[in-house]
Amino acid sequence: MRILQVNKFHYPRGGADKYYLELGEALEKAGHKVAYFSMRHPKNIPSSWDRYFVSRLSFNEGGIKDKLKAPGRIIYSLEAKSKFKKLVLDFKPDIIHIHNIYHQLSPSILDVAKKYKIPVVMHLHDYKLICPNYQLFCRGQICEACKKDKYFNCVYRRCFKNSLSQSLLAALEMTIHHKWLKIYKKNISLFIAPSNFMKNKVVEYGWDEKKMRVVYNSFSASLSASQEELRSKKEGDYLFYFGRLSLEKGLSALIKAATLSKQNLKIAGVGPCYEDLKKLAISLNAPVEFLGFKTGEKLKKLIMEARAVVLPSIWYENMPLSLLEALSLKTIVIASLQGGMPEIIKPGYNGFLFEAGNVNDLATKIKELSNYNLKKMRENAYLSVSNLNAENNLNEVMGVYQELI
């Protein structure tokens, strides 16, 4: 099969980009012909297809001239449309799989797919399809004010980076793409959601359920462990969080709960809330250690030796890779009752669930660890995601493709 993978970043900037690259590699190894369409960037992984990539668009760099061009490109990029057309005519794909195309690429490329009658699958990695700021989260709480195409609420709340101009542009983009042109609804053949929660939320906002398919993410091969490593893993005396240090992750509640339960906590990651979280920990004399950014073997060791990984998010987490990676390493997960995480975590079996933001509830769940057979729960943790590997993920994605060929 000839498959065209599309994403605005061609380097592992975030989870969506990492998935796009790993899926493309898996497809190639399976014998399929794969082409890529993306944006030029100094960090890009070398590609024989980069001659088709669009010029770089950065919202933090460039002069006045570049910034004035940005709105038009975000709404409908003629450059992306032209270069995508050349790639489509040269490569002749059987199917187009788009990931994140917002802003840097724009949905102008969908008109090319429609013109040449090529089916398009869109992978939903976030809530941008229904929310201007991607998260359904604003000013510290869940926000669904833009439901029923009321995108002007984005401007009133300045929910895009707390900027009036950027919120106005985000609202205009959503209004044109979804309310007026309906360019995604008209041109996407099938959508892939990584959780039932996301699928149901998108359908709740008026999208066609018949076009939705659920394919869970697979855990990263870079953090996988051998059976020997898993058999010999040691349990430490600490709770562990790894990921971005930002408001929606609910880390203040975790620090307070760790203090209340007198449980050591290690936090690995960087982000805008680092200083505030550190001040909170000091003020509470909390048993917390901030480790900074960790990756590879160091991160794997921290996960494997943790008593439990805690994911205290207060926003609608979709299906975070951190959840799957922890379970795949036989580590129990304590997660908030948000988004897609309850689809994987079964209380008392492979982890625990608590009310998001509820410090006392989280502290109670931490204390309850002592009442369970943790060795058995660690085995259950591994079993609960053993089928969510790259091979099965590829097979499920191929199943979606086959529906359209």
NORFEN-V683281 format. One line per field, one symbol per residue. psi: psi as a letter, one per 40 degrees, with the letter a starting at -180 (. if undefined). A space follows every 10 residues. Layout:
psi: ???
This chain:
psi: ihhhhhidhf igdadddddd ddddddddde eihhiihaii ideihhheee eeiiihhhee iiaddddddd dddddghddd dddddddddd dgidihhibh eicddieddd dddddefhih hhhheaedde hdeeefhhfe ihhfeeiffg edddddefeg ffhddddddd dddddddddc dfddddehdi ihheiddddd ddddeeihdd ehihhiiiih deeiiidddd deiihafiih hhahgideef dddddddddd efhihhhhii ieeddddddd dddefighhh eahiibdddd ddddeidihh gfieighcgh ddddddddef hihhiighbe deddhhhede aiiihhehdd dddddddede eigddddddd dddeedefid dddddddddd ddde.
